[in-house]
Amino acid sequence: GYGRQMMEFIIDELKTLGARKVFIKISDYVDPEDGPIYAAALQLYQKFEFEEEVKLANYYDLDESMIILGLRLIPSDATPQHAEEKPALKFVGMFCVSETEATYSFEWEPAKWWKGSFGVSDIYTGLDAAYAAGAQQVVLSFPSTYHKIQKILLNAGFDVVGCLKDYYEDGVDEVHYQIQIKQAEKS
């Protein structure tokens, strides 16, 4: 019962502090001898009504995904934001995500004075760098109000793997994207 008591305490404290929502990341790792080692933790979170919002396959390692669960703490009456943004980003680098072997993400820089048009070629700059570093996959996330970026990522071969509802604020989600890089097939 210690896990349940701990979760009750944490959730009550977060509500007292006015938190809108809480997210938990968990692995689906299956130990060859002990089986799914996080199954009991996942069951506990589900008893508290956490819901799966994002699952990034092969995130930590081959056949070990990251699952992000979310729990709404206070009611929302917000409507989704549909403001159209003008992508003003510039690829400046990439990095291997901590606790992973070959999962990479990109570093962006706001390009307030950049006059160019952000497009698929900007994504390929990052994908080429990730490929050269030995990446097996690239994961990215952007606010749901970045409609043009979603179109660009989908055209570059990324898949939408989920979104964290109301992540930035009520009505503005964080959308997660993933692309698998096949080292042997790249020419």
N, C-alpha and C positions, 0 to 999 in steps of 0.2 A: 503493500500500500504506500510505500514511500514515494514512488514515481507519481502516483495519483495526487498525493498530498503536495508534492513539489509543483506539479502542473497547476493545481488549484491556486496555490500561493502566487505563482508567477502570473497567471492570468488575472487574478484579483489585483495584483500590484500594477500591471499594465493598464487595466481599466481605470484604476485610481489616478494614474498619471495621464489619462486621456488618450491613450494609444488607440488609433483607429483599427489597426490590424496587426497581426503577428504572423511571421513566416518561419518555417523550420525546414532546414535542408537535411536530407537523410539519404544514405546509400542503400542500394538493393543488393549489396554484396552477399554472395553465398559462399561460405567457407566449405571446402571439400569435405572436411570432417564434421563440422558443427552445423552445417546448413545455413539458412538465412539469419545472420547474427543480429540484424536490426529488426526482426519481425515483431518482437515484443514491444519495442519502442514505437513502431508504426501502429500497432494495435492500440496502444495507449493514446497516441495522438488522434486516431480515428474515433476513439471513445469520447474525446473532447470536441469532436466535430470538425477537426482539421480536414480540409479537402485537398486532394492533389490538384495543383494548378499547372505545374511544369514538370516534364520528365525529359532529361537530357541523356539519351542513350550513350553508352560507352564513354561517359564523362570522366570518371576517375581512372578507368582502365577498360580494356576490352571486356565486354559483358558485365561491367559495373556502372550502373547509371546513377545520376543524382536526381532525386525527387524533391521538389519544393512543395510543401504543404502550406496552406493559408487558413487563417481563422479570423473572421470579422469579429471585432470586439464591441463596436458601437454601431447602431443602425446608420444606414446611409440613405439619403433621398436624392443623391446627386444623379444627374443624367450624364451620360458619356460626353466627353469633350470632342468636338469635331473640327476644331480650328485647323486650318491648313498651314503647315509650316513650309518654309523654304529651306531645304537642306543646305546648311552652310558649314560643312564639316570638311576636314582635311585629314587624310590618313597620315599619321606621324610615326607609327611603329606597331609592334605586336609583342605579345608576351605569352609565355606558357602559364596557364592557370595553376595556381598553387594546389598542391595535393593531387596533381594529375601527372601523367607521363607524357602525353602528346596532345592535350587539348589546349588550343590557343584562342586568344581573343585579340582584338585590335585596340590600339590607342588612337583616339581622335582628338582633334584640336578645333575649337570653334574658329571659323574662318570669317569673321565679321566683314573683313574688307576684301575677301576673295571674290572675284568677279566671275569665276568659272561656274560651270554647271556640274553639280555632283551627280555622278552616274555610275554605271556598272564598271567602267574602267577603273574607278577609284576603289571599288571592292576587289577587283582583280589584282590591283597593286598589293593589297593585304594578303590575298590568297596566295599569290606567287611567293611572298616573303614567308608565309606559314609553310608552304610546301618545301621551300629551300631549308627550313629549320627542322623538317621531319615531322610536321604536324599530322595527326590522323584525322583531326576535325577542328573546325573553328566554330565558336559560339559567340553570339552577339546579342545585345538587348538594347531596345530603344523605347521611348515613350510611345504609347498608342496614338498620340497626336501626330507622329511622324509618318503620315500616310505615304508620302512620296518615297521615303527610304524603304518602306516595306515593299513597294513595287520594285524598286531597284534590287533589293536583296533576293526577292523571288526570281527575278530575271537572271540573277547570277547563279541560281541553283540552290539557294538556301531554302530550308523548310521552316515553317512556323511550328514550334514544338509546344507552345502554350503561352499563357500570360498570367502575370501576377495581378489580380484584380485590385484596382484602387491603390496601386503601389505608390505612385508619386503624390497623389491626392485623390479625393473622391472623384470618380469618373475618368481618371487618367491611369491606365494600366501600364505595366512594363511587359512588352512583348519580347519573347525569346526566340531566337533563330539559331539553326544549326545546319552545318554542311559537313559531310564526310569527305575527306580527301583521300583519294586512292593513289598512293605513291607510285605503284607499278604502272598505272595507266596514263599518268601525266607524260606528255611528250615535250 
